[in-house]
Amino acid sequence: MEAVKESNRLLFVDTDALITKFFSGFLFTDPDVRKRNDALADAITAINHFDLILFLEPTVAFVQDGTRNEKLLTDREGYSQQIKDLFDEAGMKYHCIDGDYEERYLTARKLIGEAFGI
């Protein structure tokens, strides 16, 4: 773990425990299973730390890559708000990014540069 502390690299994480908690609502119907999954996700969230969280708003076209849940198409804004609510409940600060792909890239690059001095 000491090497991690001295690393000069960035790690980009696409999915964390809270995103998994959100998606468990689509996958599990048994309330006991959901309750256990939620408790595990909350415990992992409590020990995780992210220096910068970038939240991509659903302002570009939905692209089915073979893994995306089609139910999300029905209310992309509402589901995005549910995820932001989970971040808020966990006390996690995040930056919302919207616009087209180039605007998203430029905004992310700016935020990363400001956060890490690069």
C-alpha positions in Angstrom: 0.0 0.0 0.0 2.9 2.4 0.5 3.5 2.3 -3.3 0.0 3.6 -3.8 0.6 6.6 -1.6 3.7 7.5 -3.6 2.2 6.9 -7.0 1.9 9.7 -9.5 -0.9 8.1 -11.5 -4.6 8.6 -11.7 -7.1 5.8 -11.4 -10.5 6.3 -13.1 -13.3 4.2 -11.6 -16.4 3.7 -13.6 -18.5 1.9 -11.0 -18.3 2.0 -7.3 -20.4 0.5 -4.5 -23.1 3.1 -4.7 -23.6 2.5 -8.4 -23.8 -1.2 -7.7 -26.3 -0.4 -4.9 -28.4 1.5 -7.5 -28.3 -1.3 -10.0 -29.2 -4.0 -7.5 -32.6 -2.5 -7.5 -33.0 -3.7 -11.1 -31.5 -7.1 -10.5 -32.8 -8.3 -7.2 -36.5 -8.5 -6.2 -36.0 -10.3 -2.8 -36.1 -7.6 -0.1 -33.7 -9.6 2.1 -31.2 -9.8 -0.7 -31.5 -6.1 -1.4 -31.1 -5.3 2.2 -27.9 -7.3 2.5 -26.6 -5.8 -0.7 -27.4 -2.3 0.4 -25.7 -2.9 3.8 -22.6 -4.2 2.0 -22.5 -1.3 -0.4 -22.9 1.2 2.4 -20.0 -0.5 4.4 -17.7 -0.3 1.3 -18.7 3.3 0.7 -17.8 4.2 4.3 -14.2 3.1 3.8 -13.7 4.2 0.2 -12.3 7.6 -0.6 -12.3 9.3 -4.0 -10.4 12.6 -4.5 -12.6 13.7 -7.4 -16.0 12.4 -8.5 -17.2 13.3 -12.0 -20.9 12.6 -12.7 -21.9 12.5 -16.3 -25.4 13.8 -16.9 -27.6 11.9 -19.3 -27.4 14.7 -22.0 -26.0 12.6 -24.8 -27.7 9.8 -26.7 -28.3 6.5 -24.9 -26.0 3.9 -26.6 -26.7 0.3 -26.0 -23.4 -1.5 -25.7 -24.8 -4.8 -24.7 -24.6 -4.2 -21.0 -26.9 -1.2 -20.4 -30.3 -1.8 -18.9 -33.0 -0.7 -21.3 -35.3 0.3 -18.4 -33.0 3.3 -17.9 -34.2 4.7 -21.2 -37.7 5.3 -19.7 -36.5 8.0 -17.3 -32.8 8.8 -17.6 -33.1 12.1 -15.7 -35.0 10.4 -12.8 -32.5 7.5 -12.6 -29.6 10.0 -12.7 -31.2 11.9 -9.8 -31.5 8.6 -7.8 -27.8 8.1 -8.2 -27.0 11.7 -7.2 -29.3 11.2 -4.1 -27.2 8.2 -3.1 -24.0 10.3 -3.4 -25.7 13.0 -1.4 -26.8 10.6 1.3 -23.2 9.3 1.6 -21.9 12.8 1.9 -19.9 12.5 -1.3 -19.1 15.7 -3.3 -19.3 15.3 -7.0 -19.1 17.5 -10.1 -21.9 17.2 -12.7 -20.7 17.3 -16.3 -23.0 17.7 -19.3 -22.8 18.9 -22.9 -21.6 17.0 -25.9 -18.7 14.5 -25.8 -16.0 17.2 -26.5 -17.5 19.5 -23.9 -17.5 16.7 -21.3 -13.9 15.9 -22.1 -12.8 19.5 -21.7 -14.7 19.9 -18.5 -13.3 16.7 -17.0 -9.8 17.7 -18.1 -10.2 21.1 -16.4 -11.5 19.6 -13.2 -8.8 17.0 -13.0 -6.1 19.7 -13.7 -7.5 21.9 -10.9 -7.8 19.0 -8.4 -4.3 17.5 -9.0 -2.3 20.5 -10.4 -1.6 18.9 -13.7 
